[in-house]
Amino acid sequence: MHYPQCRGTGAGDLSLSNLDRQGAQMLYGHPGDVLVPSDYDGDGVTDLAVWRSGVPGGASGCWKVMRADGRFLFDKCWGDPTDIPVPGDYDGDGTADLAVWRPGVWGGASGGWKVMRSDGRFLFDINWGDPSDIPVPADYDGDGKTDLGVWRPSSGGWKVMRSDGRFLFDINWGVPSDVPVPADYDGDGKTDLAVWRPGVWGGASGCWKAMRSDGRFLFDKCWGDPTDIPVAGDYDGDGKADLGVWRPASGGWKVMRSDGRFLFDINWGISYDQPVRADFDGDRRQELTVWRRTDGYWHALRSTDGTYLVRQQWGIPTLL
């Protein structure tokens, strides 16, 4: 999810129609920014946020956050151009912390997790992972704190360390072509190990394969087509992540409950949108949210009744 961002003031939307687009690109963002929505102020509502990777020798790793109601929250720099942003609640205070994972290089220090509290205080710097790993931070032990997790495509290995540095587990689950989609699918308060297997046309595709963090098999269900984008989340508020895919060709959100019952099929979005996981009203249900790459707007519908919830610009378009 690499997209640029538009710097707001909290006073309202900033319309690119009133700006020179090339100048806006220079002043406010550039390709390489990353969407990092999370709850940065602890109010139970997802905030609109981007991380600006920057360039070597200049300001980089800047987190630019706006509340869903359009009020500016903060702009802080934390990270290097080659880092991967991995926000999460690493100290269990109910507020997302600013964190990056530094892949590094083979033969040198790599997999560095560098975390700063949302109030600007340093939290920790721990090495965990190899350059080719995919970071998958989540609460795997149910203690309310985000753990340091990586998924290794070459072996399907999930390697997880607690945020205090203690080893948690190392379990193989998945193949190199899978997409990791960790979430709490059984409602026990712990993130489960899961992958989504795109498959190929004409064969079984869109298969979700989930294992509990203690190594017990959970389920194997097919839901989705090879070109879909998986967007697992709790859409019905039962405390369990549902199987959701977003279909770029139609903008269709197709969601199945984790017990296999159909939940809904709603078109929301256009082919060049980016689906986003977010809860903008604090009801503990994921909204249907897209970020539009042509104008930098976030658009969200409530998953409960389909009403328009958010229309806010925060991000420079990448398709100009």
Buried (B, 14 or more C-beta within 10 A) or exposed (E): BEBBBBBBEEEEBBEBEEBEEEEBBEEBBBEBBBBBBBBBBEEEBBBBBBBBBBEEEEEBBBBBBBBBEBEBBBEBBBBBBBBBBBBBBBBEBEBBBBBBBBBBEEEEEBBBBBBBBBEEEEBBEBBBBBEEBBBBBBBBBEBEBBBBBBBBBEBBBBBBBBBEEEEBBEBEBBEEEBBBBBBBBBEBEBBBBBBBBBBEEEEEBBBBBBBBBEEEEBBEBBBBBEEBBBBBBBBBEBEBBBBBBBBBEBBBBBBBBBEEEEBBEBEBBBEEBBBBBBBBBEBEBBBBBBBBBEBBBBBBBBBEEEEEBBEBBBBBBBEE
